[in-house]
Amino acid sequence: DTRIIGNTFIDLSDYPLSFHLGYIDSTFQGNTFSNIKDGKAYVFTQSNRLGEVGRVYDWLDAGLPYLMPDDNVFVAEKNNGLNSEGHAPTLKLYPGAELQFRGNRFLAIGESSGDRGKLIADGAIFTAQDTTKQWQGIDLNDGTVDGMTLSNAIIEYADKPIDIHSGVLSTIKNNTIRHSSYGIYSNDNHKDTRIIGNTFIDLSDYPLS
């Protein structure tokens, strides 16, 4: 597990940090950046899956946004023999962590009911790399496990910022959802999601559906 701490990056013509998604885990702390070429001031990420069985991926505020790959990103294991809730990989986002998505891409938590995944996020930012090109939003699929929490976040410039496809026991609390089409969109009949204290701003469609 690599740790990149307290370094200074100055006058670079390309990305100062470029990492495989699955290798980011408490990796970046206290680094500073200046005079990075326009369009390159990111943690550039590669691959499209966080899938190690049972692992918690801690993503801290890196000092730069995480630029997600030009693909849909999945937090889900793919081991059909290890698919209980305890086997779910977890993406845990800490205050100030910013994820930027390419146009028309989404972040999927879990896949089918046998491909488990989990999101815990507090104070993170989910946004579009180019605010003129909406990303799709966060999909909570059948494989999402109970205990999913999303709080104090900003979610913006998405088609469906939070798109619920499962009856997972989850809490969506004190977030700001703005500059998007919908707000929170549920495709499921279960009643286990709690939506508390959120703020909806500048939406072109229903804030709750």
C-alpha positions as CSV (number, residue, x, y, z in Angstrom):
1,D,0.0,0.0,0.0
2,T,1.8,3.1,-1.3
3,R,1.6,6.4,0.7
4,I,2.4,9.7,-1.0
5,I,2.6,12.3,1.7
6,G,3.8,15.9,1.9
7,N,5.3,16.2,-1.6
8,T,5.3,19.4,-3.7
9,F,4.4,19.3,-7.5
10,I,5.3,22.4,-9.5
11,D,5.2,23.3,-13.2
12,L,4.1,19.9,-14.7
13,S,2.9,19.5,-18.2
14,D,0.9,16.3,-17.4
15,Y,-1.0,14.7,-14.5
16,P,0.9,14.9,-11.2
17,L,-0.7,11.7,-10.0
18,S,-1.9,8.7,-12.1
19,F,-3.1,5.6,-10.4
20,H,-5.1,2.4,-10.9
21,L,-8.4,2.8,-9.0
22,G,-7.8,-0.4,-7.0
23,Y,-4.5,0.9,-5.6
24,I,-5.9,4.0,-4.1
25,D,-6.4,3.5,-0.3
26,S,-5.4,6.3,2.1
27,T,-2.7,7.0,-0.5
28,F,-2.5,10.8,-0.9
29,Q,-2.1,13.1,2.1
30,G,-0.8,16.7,2.5
31,N,0.6,17.1,-1.0
32,T,0.7,20.6,-2.7
33,F,0.3,21.5,-6.4
34,S,1.1,24.6,-8.4
35,N,1.4,25.6,-12.0
36,I,-0.1,22.3,-13.4
37,K,-1.0,22.5,-17.0
38,D,-4.6,23.4,-17.7
39,G,-6.7,20.2,-17.9
40,K,-4.1,18.1,-16.0
41,A,-4.6,19.1,-12.4
42,Y,-6.2,15.8,-11.4
43,V,-5.5,12.5,-9.8
44,F,-5.9,10.6,-13.1
45,T,-7.5,7.2,-12.5
46,Q,-7.3,4.0,-14.5
47,S,-9.5,0.8,-14.8
48,N,-13.2,0.8,-13.8
49,R,-13.7,-1.4,-10.8
50,L,-13.1,-1.5,-7.1
51,G,-13.7,-5.2,-6.5
52,E,-11.4,-6.8,-3.9
53,V,-13.6,-9.0,-1.7
54,G,-14.2,-7.3,1.7
55,R,-11.8,-4.4,1.2
56,V,-12.5,-0.9,2.3
57,Y,-11.0,1.6,-0.1
58,D,-10.4,4.8,1.9
59,W,-10.2,7.8,-0.5
60,L,-9.0,11.0,1.3
61,D,-9.0,14.6,0.1
62,A,-6.0,14.3,-2.3
63,G,-5.6,18.1,-2.8
64,L,-6.8,17.6,-6.4
65,P,-10.0,16.1,-7.8
66,Y,-10.0,12.4,-8.7
67,L,-10.7,12.3,-12.5
68,M,-12.7,9.1,-13.0
69,P,-11.9,7.0,-16.2
70,D,-13.9,7.5,-19.4
71,D,-16.0,4.5,-18.4
72,N,-18.7,3.5,-16.0
73,V,-17.1,2.7,-12.6
74,F,-18.2,-0.2,-10.4
75,V,-17.8,-0.8,-6.7
76,A,-18.7,-4.5,-6.7
77,E,-17.0,-7.9,-6.3
78,K,-17.3,-10.5,-9.1
79,N,-16.6,-13.7,-7.2
80,N,-19.8,-15.7,-7.4
81,G,-18.8,-17.9,-4.4
82,L,-18.2,-14.9,-2.1
83,N,-21.2,-12.7,-2.3
84,S,-22.5,-12.2,1.2
85,E,-22.8,-8.6,2.6
86,G,-19.4,-9.1,4.4
87,H,-17.7,-9.8,1.1
88,A,-18.7,-6.4,-0.4
89,P,-15.9,-4.0,-1.3
90,T,-16.6,-0.5,0.1
91,L,-15.7,2.9,-1.3
92,K,-15.3,5.2,1.7
93,L,-15.0,8.9,0.8
94,Y,-13.8,11.4,3.4
95,P,-14.6,15.1,3.6
96,G,-13.2,17.1,0.7
97,A,-12.7,14.2,-1.6
98,E,-13.9,15.2,-5.1
99,L,-14.8,12.8,-7.8
100,Q,-15.2,14.2,-11.4
101,F,-17.0,12.1,-14.0
102,R,-16.9,12.2,-17.8
103,G,-20.1,12.9,-19.7
104,N,-22.8,10.1,-19.6
105,R,-20.8,7.9,-17.1
106,F,-22.1,6.6,-13.8
107,L,-20.8,5.3,-10.5
108,A,-22.4,1.9,-9.8
109,I,-22.6,0.5,-6.2
110,G,-23.1,-3.2,-6.6
111,E,-24.4,-4.9,-9.7
112,S,-26.7,-7.9,-9.7
113,S,-27.8,-9.3,-6.3
114,G,-24.8,-11.6,-6.4
115,D,-22.2,-8.8,-7.0
116,R,-22.1,-6.9,-3.8
117,G,-20.8,-3.4,-3.1
118,K,-21.1,-0.5,-0.6
119,L,-20.6,3.3,-0.5
120,I,-19.9,5.3,2.6
121,A,-19.4,9.0,1.9
122,D,-19.3,12.0,4.2
123,G,-18.6,15.5,2.8
124,A,-17.5,14.4,-0.6
125,I,-18.2,16.1,-4.0
126,F,-19.5,14.2,-7.0
127,T,-19.5,16.4,-10.2
128,A,-18.9,16.5,-13.9
129,Q,-15.5,17.1,-15.4
130,D,-17.2,19.3,-18.0
131,T,-20.3,21.0,-16.5
132,T,-21.9,21.2,-20.0
133,K,-21.9,17.4,-20.3
134,Q,-24.0,15.7,-17.6
135,W,-22.7,12.5,-16.0
136,Q,-25.4,9.9,-15.2
137,G,-25.1,9.8,-11.3
138,I,-24.8,7.3,-8.6
139,D,-26.6,4.0,-9.2
140,L,-27.6,1.9,-6.1
141,N,-28.1,-1.5,-7.7
142,D,-29.4,-4.8,-6.4
143,G,-26.0,-5.7,-5.2
144,T,-25.8,-2.7,-2.8
145,V,-25.5,-3.9,0.8
146,D,-27.3,-2.5,3.8
147,G,-25.6,0.4,5.7
148,M,-25.0,2.5,2.6
149,T,-24.7,6.2,3.8
150,L,-24.3,9.3,1.8
151,S,-24.1,12.5,3.9
152,N,-23.0,16.1,3.7
153,A,-22.1,15.7,0.0
154,I,-22.5,17.8,-3.0
155,I,-23.9,16.0,-6.1
156,E,-24.2,18.1,-9.2
157,Y,-24.4,18.2,-13.0
158,A,-26.0,14.7,-13.2
159,D,-29.0,13.3,-15.0
160,K,-30.2,11.3,-12.0
161,P,-27.8,12.2,-9.1
162,I,-29.0,9.2,-7.0
163,D,-30.7,6.4,-8.9
164,I,-32.1,3.6,-6.6
165,H,-32.6,0.1,-8.0
166,S,-32.7,-1.9,-4.8
167,G,-34.4,-2.1,-1.4
168,V,-31.2,-1.6,0.4
169,L,-31.3,-0.1,3.9
170,S,-29.6,3.2,3.3
171,T,-29.4,6.8,4.5
172,I,-29.2,9.8,2.3
173,K,-28.8,12.8,4.6
174,N,-27.9,16.5,4.6
175,N,-26.7,16.5,1.0
176,T,-26.9,19.3,-1.6
177,I,-28.2,18.1,-5.0
178,R,-28.0,20.8,-7.6
179,H,-27.7,21.7,-11.3
180,S,-29.1,18.4,-12.5
181,S,-32.2,16.9,-14.1
182,Y,-33.8,14.8,-11.3
183,G,-32.8,14.7,-7.7
184,I,-33.4,11.2,-6.1
185,Y,-35.0,8.7,-8.3
186,S,-36.3,5.3,-7.0
187,N,-37.1,2.4,-9.3
188,D,-37.8,0.1,-6.3
189,N,-40.9,-0.5,-4.2
190,H,-39.1,-1.2,-0.9
191,K,-39.3,1.4,2.0
192,D,-35.9,1.1,3.6
193,T,-34.2,4.2,2.3
194,R,-34.2,7.3,4.5
195,I,-34.0,10.7,2.8
196,I,-33.4,13.3,5.5
197,G,-32.5,17.0,5.4
198,N,-31.3,17.3,1.8
199,T,-31.3,20.5,-0.2
200,F,-32.4,20.5,-3.9
201,I,-31.3,23.4,-6.1
202,D,-31.7,24.2,-9.8
203,L,-33.3,21.0,-11.1
204,S,-35.1,20.7,-14.4
205,D,-37.3,17.7,-13.3
206,Y,-38.7,16.2,-10.1
207,P,-36.5,16.4,-7.0
208,L,-38.1,13.2,-5.6
209,S,-39.5,10.4,-7.8
